Amino acid sequence: MNQKATSMTNSASQSPQAWIGACQVMAQPGKLRFWEGQALQAIAYAIVLARSPEDYKAQLYQSLQHNGLDLIRLGDVEPLLQRFKTRGMAQDLVQLARQATPASPVIFGRFQALEETETKPSVPSVEEVSENPEIAHEYRSTDNSAADLRSDMDVEGPHDTPPAAVNLEPPQPQWPLPTLTELDWEAIQQQTTLLQQAAQLHHSAPFALWAIIDGANWPEIQQELEAHDPPHACLYSTLDEENRAMAPWLVKLDPDNPVTERFKEQDQINHSGIVFSSNQPIKALREHFRLFTMLWTPADDKSPIYYRFYDPRVLLDSLHTLDDWKIGRLLQPIEQLYIPLSPLLGLAEHEDIDNSVDLFGDEYTYQGRILAVAPQAELPDGTVNSRKAFKVTEREFERFGELHGVRAERQLARELSDEFQLEFSSDSYRLAASMACTQGKSFDFTSQKQVRTLAQSYLLFGTDFPKGYPDIEQLMSSNELLNWQKRQALEEWIPKGIARRNIRRMLKMA
């Protein structure tokens, strides 16, 4: 939920900054509830771009009033940066704060419902609900994460600031943000060893470290498997050699098998596969993951598409997109999931990791760095175990497309850097890639080759290209040539264009 209104000004001498507080609210009669269930009250964090605590409270109050909510209590209000300094960075709050803009200064976190089962003369605080068993059955949270707010909920009465009319859009569900921790191979082996020891202690099935390796991204994997023969299985049933060359392979990473070391040595920017620990036998693992090699999408309800979840880029996009139950279903036999880090993973929302990953960095800056994904919640009752039940929604499908676009742009920028080296700045590569991906559609340049050639042109001739080159302007607007012919003609023209550009520069200097 956000507020489209001009920030109220209590202190003109201060610039607005993000302030945070925890609030307890009650739905007004007949008004929409922004939480599940029939509970009348809920708690949530509210981040507001404000100049002071008073400004925060005024904007919060008018936003709540406009949305049919009454303020019951408000906890301590403090600048978000101050909170991070005293309590540490919280990625969910970082993500929330990014949504606040001068046009939409009030942003709420997910509301946690407080269900009242018996009428009481007064409303208890969230601390009382969470910590006192004698009243927990009367006022109970329908979400365990409500307890995370209790230390922020100091009692404070409603404010008398008059409500103001604002135009506020309905809240949009937030995308999932997986919890990631960076490890190395030694730490992963230690975790696996601890799991093995625990299994022995409880006389349960032993744990092992596994990989699902992408044959398309590591073409030599079949030869490695034939040479060293670790426990392995193909996730495709085909016997066709060409198809098996592109297939995913389930491989046990035994410490003493050379394939394990070969996998660790693979340049992680090749995205050769994912790693996980499990106590399931190879047959059960193969049967499980075979269910997910194809994916039903809104693009075609009659034919599924290949789902390459074993590519680290695709898997991380999935963790940022799919419903919890789908992720839980996909990762059901996995105890701990590991994703090899690379500059091309979609990590923009994980600043603590992403800021240390240089898009243009050499192999040594990311090799051997692994992302451990927090274990998933248990599957809900009634989860259907079938391929067709695991279908992405229209919204999820669009989100996949957006994330793929971001990764394609980053990859293009890195490719330009590899091609031109130090001839241009890193920002120039990013800008050229961004413009080619966005402006390419106006020229009907949509293939990878077409977009890359256009990006090269922006780098070499400026961001206003093809302006100033009449012959290319005519070429790009021609209706007589096919798009691939235009790209080919542009590529052949580039050396001539460079010569013409250089002559122009010399004439200007003369």
N, C-alpha and C positions, 0 to 999 in steps of 0.2 A: 504494500500500500504506500503511495507517495502523494505529496501535496504539490500542486502546480499553483504557486502563489509567490508574490514578491515577499522576501524576508522582511519581517518587522524590524525596525531599527530602534534599539534601546541605547546603543552606544555607538555613535557614528564614527568614533575614533578608532574602533577595532574592526579588523576584517573578519568576515564570517569564517568559522572553522567547525570541524565536526565535533559535536558534543554527544555524549551518550548517557542514557539513564534507563532504568527498568521501571515499567509502569504496570499497574493493575487496573483493568478497565472492566466496565459493565456495558452490555449491549442495551440500548434504549428499546422500549417496547416497539415491536413490529419492524425493527431495523435488521439489516443483514449482519450476520456474525462472520467474522473473518477467521473462524476456527471450526474444526469438526465437532459434531455432536450438538446437544441441546443446552450445554452449559451457558449460563448468563454471563459468567466472568472469565477472564483470561489474563495472562501476564505475557509481556514481550519486552524485548529491548527496543528502544527508539533512538535512532541517530538523527540529529538535526544540525543543519548548517546554521549556526547562530553566533551572535556576538557576545553573549553573556548567558548565565543561567536563567535570568529573567526572560531574555529573548527566546531561549529554548522552551521554557514553560508556556509562553504565550503561543508560540507556533504549534507546539504539541497539542495544546488545548483546542485551538481552532480546527486543527486537523481531525482530532477525535470527534469533536462536535459535528463536523460536516459529514463524518462517516457513521453517525448514529451511535457513538460510544461516549460513555461518561468516565471521567478519570476518578478512580477510587483512591489510589495511592501512587506516589512517585518516589522512587529511591534517590540516592545521591546522584547529582548531575555533575559530570566532569568532562574535560576535553578528552577526546578519544586517544590522542597521543600520550596524555598523562596516564591514562589507564594502561596503555601498552608499556610504558616505562615502569610502572609499579607492579603489574601483573603478568607482563610478557605479551608477545604478539599472539593474537587469536585470528586464524585465517578466516573463520566464518564472519567475524566482525569486519575484517578488511574487505571481504567481498561485499558485505552489506554497505559499508561506507562508500564504496565506489559508485553505488547507485545514486547517491545524493548529489544534486546539482543545484545551482542557484534557481533554476526553474522548478525543481522538485526537491525542496530542501528537507522534507520530513520523510524518513524511511523507517519502516518497522521490520523487525525480525519476525520469525514465525511465531504466531500466537499459540501459547500453551493453555489449553482450556482448564478451568477449575470447576469441577462438577459439584454442585450443591445437592445433596440428597435429603437434607433436612433443613427446615427453616431455623435460623439462629438469630438471636437479637443483634448480633454484631458480626462483622466480617473479620475472620482471623487473618493475620499476616501470612505471607508465603512461608516465613520461617516456621510459624506454628503448624501450618499444613504439612510441611515436610519433616518436621522434627518431633512433633508430639503425637504419639500413637493414639492417644485417647480421642483425638478429633479427626484423625486422618481418614476415618471411614465416612465422615460427614462432609468434609471438603477435601476431595482428593484430585490430584492432577491426572489427566488422561494421557500424559506424556512424561516419561521419566526425566527428560531434559528440563522440565520446569524447575527441578531442584537446583539446576545451575544458576538460576536467577535469584535464589533466596537471599544470598548475602548482599545483594544490591537493593533489596526492597525495604528501605526505611520508610516508616509511615509518614505520609504527608497528605493533607486534605486537598480537595479540589480548589482550583484557582478561579478567581472572579473575572479573569480577562474575558471580555465579550467575544463571542464567536464572530468570525468573518467568513463571508461567502467565498469558497474556493472551489475550483474545478478539479476533482481528484479522480483518477482512473482506478478501476478495480485492480486489486492486487494480482500479480502474476506469480505462479509457482516458481520457486527458485530451483536452479539446476543443482544436482548433487555435487558435492565437493569432497572427493575421497581424501582420507587421511594418509599422507605419505611420509615415510622416514627414509633418509639416505643411509645405506650400508655399503660394505664392500664384500668381496667374496669370502674373506676370512670370517666375517661376522655371520654371514649366511651359513657357512659350514658349522659354526658354533651353535647357531640356533637349531640346525638340523640334528646335531649331536645331542643337544638337550632333549629334543623330542624323542630321539631314539632311546635315551636313557629312561625317560618317563614311561615310554611304552614297555620297556623291559620290567620296570618296577611294578607296573600294573598288569603285566602279562597280557598286553594287548598287541594288536598287529603292528609290526615295525614300520617306522617312517623312513622315507627315502626322498632324495632330491631328484626332481624330474624337469625336463624341458620339453616344450613343444616348439619344434624348429621349423621355420618357414623355408621350404625347399626353393621357393622362388627367390628368396633373398640370400640363401646360402646354397648355390647350385652344387657344390661338391659334397653335400651332406651324405648322399647315397654311397659315394665311394668311401667316405670315412666309416660309415656304418658297416659296409661290407668288409672293410679291412680290419676293424677292431671289434665288431659284433657286440656292442653293449645290448642289454635288453631294450628292444625298440619295436615299434609298430607304426604302420602308415595309417593315418586317419581316413584315407580314401580307400575304397574297396576295389578300385580299378586296377587292372594289370597292364594297362597301356603305359608304355615307357615314357611317352611325352607327358601324360597327365601326372604320373608319379614323380617326374622331375620337378613339378610345380607344387607337389603335395606337402602338407604338414606332417611332421614325424614326431611321434611321442618317444622320447629317449630318456632312459634312466642315466643320471649323471653320477656314476660310480667314481669315487675319488681316484682310483687306480687306473681307470680306463682313459686312453689317450683322447677319446672323443670329448671328454669333459674339458680337458685343457684346450683342445682346439676350439671349443665353443667359447670359452673365456677369452681366447685370443682374437676372436672375430671383432673387427672394428664395429663398435656399437652403433655407429651411424648407418650401418647396413641393416639394422633391425632384424637380426637373424632369428629371434625367438624370445619366448618368455620362460620363466623358471618358477617352480612351485614345489612345496613339500606336501606329501600325502602318505597315508598309510593304506591306500587302496592298491590292489594288485593291478598289473598292467592291463589285463583283460577288461576289468571294470572301468578303468580310466579311459581306455579306448572307446568302449561302448558309450560312455558318458559324453565325451567330447565330440564324438561323431554326430551327436544330435545337433551340434551348433555350427557345423561347417557350412550350413546354408541358413539363410535368414529371410523371413517373410517381411516385406515392406509395403507401404501404401502405393509404391510405384507400380506394382503388379500383384494382384491378389491371386493370380493363377500360377505364377512361377517365382520361386525364391531366388535370391542372389547369393553369391559366395560371401561368406562372413569370415574374414581373416582375423579373428580375434587373437591369434597367436603372433600377429605383428604388433610390437609394443605400441606403435602409434594408434592403431585401431583399438587396442584394448584400453588404453588410457582415455581415448575419446568415449568409449563405451562407459567407463567409470564416471565420466562427467555428464553422461546423457541418460542412461537407462534407469528405469525404476529399480528400487532396491530389490524387489523380489526377482527381477530378471537377472541382476548381477548375482544375487544369492543362488539362483538356479544354475547359472553358468559356472560359478566357482564352487559348487556344492562339495565336491570331493577334496577341495584344496584346504590345507591347514594354514599355509602362509604363501602369499603370492609375491613374486619379485619381478620387477620390470627394469631391464638394463637402460640406463639413462643415455640420452643423446640430445644434441642441440635442437633436433627437429620434433621433439615431443611437445604436445600442447600443455605447457606448464605455466601459462601466464598468471593463473590464479594462485599459484604456489610460490609467492615471491621469495620465501626463505630458501627455496631450491633454485628457482629460475634465475635469480640475480647472479648466481655463481656459475651459470651455464652460458658461455659466450656462443652466440649463434655462429660466429665466424672462427671459433676456437679450434686449435689443433686437437688431434686425437687424444693426446695426453691429458687434456683438460676435462675429459668426461669418461675415458676408458676405465673400467673397473668400478665405476660408481653405479650403484643399484638402488632402485626405489622399492622399498618394502611397503606393500599396501595393507592397511589395517584389516583384520579379519572381518568378514561380513556377518551380518545378523542371521539368526536362524530363519529358515524359510517359513512363511506363514502356512497355517493349515489349509489344505485344499489346493495347493499349488499343482498345476497340471504339468505332467512330465511328457511333453510332446514338442515336436519341432514347430508345428503350426501355432501352438499356444504362445510360443516365444516370438511374438510379432511386434515390431516397433510401431509406435503410433505416428500419426502425421507430424506432430510436434517434435518427437524424437528424431524422425527422419530429416526434418529441416535442420535440426540442431547438428546432426552428423554432417550435413552439407556445409554448414557454417564453419565447423571445426576443421573440416577437410580443406576449406578455402584458406583458412588461416595458416595451416601447415604448408599448403602448396605455395603460398606467398613467401613464407620463411625459407622453404627449400630453394625457391627460385633466387632469392637474395643470396643465399650461400653459394649457389652455382655460379652466379655472376661474380662473386668474390673470388672463387676458384679460377675463373676464366681471366679476369682482368687484374687479379692480385692487388697491388698497391696503387694502381692507376687512379682509382677513385676511393672515396671515403666509405666507411661502413654505412653511414646515413644515406649516401647516394645509392648504394645497392638496395637498401630497404625501400627507398622512395621509388626507384625504378621498378622494382618488383611489385610494389603496391599499385602504382599507376597502370602497369601492364595488365594486372589482374582485374582492375576495375574499369579501365578505359578500353580494354581489348574488346569488350562486348560492342562498343560503338562502331568498331571496324569489323565486327563479326569474326574476330580472332579469339577462338575459344580453346583450340587444342594446345597441348604443352609446347609444341614447336612454335606455333604462331605467337603465343604469349611470350615465350622466351625471346624470339626475334624482335618483338615490339619492345621488350624491356631493354635489350641491347641498344635499340635505337634511341630510347629515352636517355640512356647513359651517355651515348656518344654525341647526340645532337641536341640535348636539352629537353626539359619537360613540356615545352610547347610544340614539340615535334608532332606532325610533319610541317607545321607552319614555317615558312621561309624556304621550303623546298617544293616548288609548284609541281614538278613532275611526280613527286611522291604523293602530294595531296591529290593529284588526279588519279594516281594508281589506287590509292586507298578508297577512293569514292567510286571507282569503276564498277559498273554492273555487268561488264562483259567477261570479267575474269572470275574464276572460282577462288575461294578463300586460300586454298593451298597454293594456287598459282600466284596470288598476291604476295603471300609470304615468301615464296621462292624468289620472286622478282625483287622484293625488298632486301632479302639476304644478299642477292647478287649485286644490288646497288650500293650496299653499305661501304665497300672500299672506295667507290667513286665519291660517295657522300663525305667520307673522312677527308679525302683530298680536297674537295670543294670547301669543307669547313676550315681546313688548315689555311687555304689560300685567303679566305675571308679574314681570318685572324691576322695573317701577315699584312694584309692591306690596311687593317685598322691600326696596326702598330707602326706602319710607315709614316 
